[in-house]
Amino acid sequence: MKKLLLTILFTLVLSGGANADEKIDKALEKCADTQIFLGNLKDIDKSYYENNEIYKIMLSDKYAFQSIRDEAGETFTKSYKQYWEDNPRPSYPTRENIANYNFDDYRKASDEYEKKETAYLKPFKDKMLKAEEVLKKQEQLLKEATQIIIRDKLLTMGLNEKAKTIPNYTKKFTLCEEAYSKTPKGFMLEWSQ
């Protein structure tokens, strides 16, 4: 009877230790996965995300917004050049007319010129800046979607597969192990959920 109780007790102790090791391994893997999908996307094989339908749609939208931004930039540049051709700036004095030149009149004319130029170009500039802002938002959304797609892909892969196919995965995993060894309880609070 004592042997049976010892065997049961020993089995429970071992299974509890194995369960704890499994939790630590899962937390380490979660930490490494997070470092990968939130890290530099250039290190990730494009096949992980480029065939995803959401990614394709968002990339297509990005190209459309990029085209709109480029068109707005060209329109602004053309308008700016055309304005300068049609409205020459007030001229500086030359050696011949410097004696009779009034610098106050030049400053007033120059200020007036800049006000007119700013007012004329404002709609073109605003359109260009708005297009740039929309493009930047789309690029950020595309990056976030890519990270989510990669995260989901990592969840389907085994640890050995990740270590073999993803550059720097082993380094990230090692960094997570070092963090765990420094503060095991804090690490587990952050990563074991």
C-alpha atoms as one frame of an Amber mdcrd trajectory, in Angstrom:
protein
   0.000   0.000   0.000   2.861   2.390   0.827   4.393   1.697  -2.566   1.129
   2.534  -4.289   0.809   5.818  -2.377   4.431   6.707  -3.129   3.928   5.926
  -6.808   0.808   8.120  -6.960   2.544  10.928  -5.082   5.626  10.691  -7.305
   3.442  10.727 -10.460   1.570  13.817  -9.253   4.813  15.647  -8.477   6.265
  14.819 -11.885   3.105  15.759 -13.761   2.912  19.073 -11.869   6.522  19.831
 -12.805   5.905  18.868 -16.434   2.816  21.054 -16.515   4.834  23.992 -15.135
   7.576  23.429 -17.725   4.945  23.372 -20.471   3.537  26.711 -19.252   7.025
  28.227 -19.258   7.707  26.913 -22.768   4.407  28.344 -24.024   5.170  31.721
 -22.412   8.650  31.766 -23.969   7.193  30.905 -27.365   4.529  33.605 -27.029
   7.226  36.131 -26.118   9.373  35.161 -29.120   6.372  35.182 -31.483   5.442
  38.667 -30.332   8.990  39.917 -30.889   8.837  38.497 -34.419   5.459  39.812
 -35.597   5.923  43.224 -33.979   9.508  43.460 -35.219  10.939  44.227 -38.626
   8.607  42.802 -41.277  11.517  42.595 -43.720  12.749  39.547 -41.793   9.489
  37.684 -42.429   8.956  35.598 -45.547   6.341  37.352 -47.677   4.614  34.038
 -48.347   3.237  34.259 -44.786   0.995  37.171 -45.701   1.076  38.145 -49.401
  -1.615  35.644 -50.463  -4.035  36.756 -47.752  -7.141  38.372 -49.294  -7.339
  41.179 -46.715  -3.681  42.005 -47.312  -4.239  42.093 -51.093  -7.207  44.452
 -50.764  -5.378  46.764 -48.367  -2.292  46.793 -50.596  -4.452  47.670 -53.599
  -6.003  50.518 -51.594  -2.530  51.724 -50.637  -1.509  51.880 -54.308  -4.695
  53.785 -55.152  -4.037  56.312 -52.373  -0.416  56.573 -53.496  -1.584  57.398
 -57.025  -3.935  60.085 -55.691  -1.117  61.552 -53.580   1.283  61.571 -56.541
  -1.315  63.232 -58.753  -2.001  65.888 -56.109   1.753  66.500 -55.779   2.135
  66.939 -59.538  -0.816  69.338 -59.636   0.685  71.365 -56.796   4.087  71.528
 -58.528   2.549  72.566 -61.858   0.381  75.204 -60.154   3.377  76.559 -58.275
   5.462  76.867 -61.462   2.573  78.399 -63.358   1.968  80.949 -60.620   5.620
  81.993 -60.697   5.513  82.365 -64.480   2.317  84.437 -64.416   3.239  86.478
 -61.327   6.900  87.448 -61.153   8.288  88.312 -57.737   9.064  91.931 -56.917
  12.586  92.614 -58.095  15.593  93.578 -56.001  17.402  96.811 -56.723  20.112
  96.853 -59.330  23.225  99.032 -59.389  21.500 101.404 -61.762  18.421 102.067
 -59.608  19.659 101.526 -56.052  19.920 105.238 -55.353  16.207 105.738 -56.075
  15.055 102.391 -54.668  12.642 102.341 -51.721  13.223  99.242 -49.563   9.984
  99.758 -47.627   8.018  99.559 -50.866   9.918  96.372 -51.761   9.096  94.774
 -48.387   5.421  95.661 -48.749   5.285  94.331 -52.303   7.139  91.169 -51.265
   4.769  90.564 -48.330   1.755  91.123 -50.560   3.197  88.751 -53.153   3.701
  86.005 -50.565   0.143  86.429 -49.242  -1.303  86.106 -52.756   0.947  83.148
 -53.516  -0.075  81.367 -50.300  -3.777  82.034 -50.923  -3.549  80.822 -54.520
  -1.597  77.643 -53.689  -3.468  76.768 -50.469  -6.149  74.540 -52.061  -3.512
  72.600 -54.035  -1.273  72.245 -51.000  -4.171  71.191 -48.752  -5.233  68.515
 -51.242  -1.666  67.198 -51.449  -1.254  67.128 -47.657  -4.639  65.433 -47.178
  -3.702  62.770 -49.736  -0.374  62.226 -47.932  -2.177  61.873 -44.600  -4.631
  59.321 -46.011  -1.752  57.354 -47.542   0.152  57.287 -44.243  -2.947  56.019
 -42.420  -3.388  53.290 -45.019   0.266  52.297 -44.730  -0.127  52.019 -40.943
  -3.295  49.942 -41.313  -1.530  47.689 -43.814   1.371  47.215 -41.407  -0.988
  46.349 -38.546  -2.967  43.919 -40.725   0.282  42.270 -41.820   1.340  41.868
 -38.199  -1.993  40.221 -37.353  -1.737  37.872 -40.331   1.809  36.913 -39.324
   0.732  36.419 -35.711  -2.045  34.089 -36.837   0.385  32.195 -39.079   2.821
  31.771 -36.181   0.045  30.241 -34.066  -0.318  27.437 -36.619   3.404  26.613
 -36.665   5.371  24.425 -34.298   8.338  25.745 -32.341  10.900  23.745 -34.332
   9.405  24.927 -37.630   9.596  28.552 -36.489  13.215  28.142 -35.397  14.178
  26.611 -38.747  12.248  28.878 -41.117  12.158  32.319 -39.492  15.398  34.311
 -39.394  16.352  35.452 -35.889  13.597  33.410 -34.218  16.122  31.541 -32.103
  17.741  34.836 -31.062  14.367  36.238 -30.006  13.583  33.045 -28.102  16.960
  33.245 -26.347  16.293  36.868 -25.357  12.973  35.752 -23.891  14.734  32.981
 -21.964  17.178  35.547 -20.561  14.297  37.779 -19.524  12.633  34.799 -17.852
  15.805  33.872 -15.963  16.150  37.431 -14.600  12.561  37.818 -13.387  10.647
  34.541 -13.711   7.507  35.639 -11.899   7.241  38.948 -13.716   7.883  37.232
 -17.028   5.164  34.688 -16.382   2.708  37.389 -15.336   3.286  39.163 -18.642
   3.468  36.224 -21.039   1.544  33.254 -19.595  -1.939  34.567 -20.302
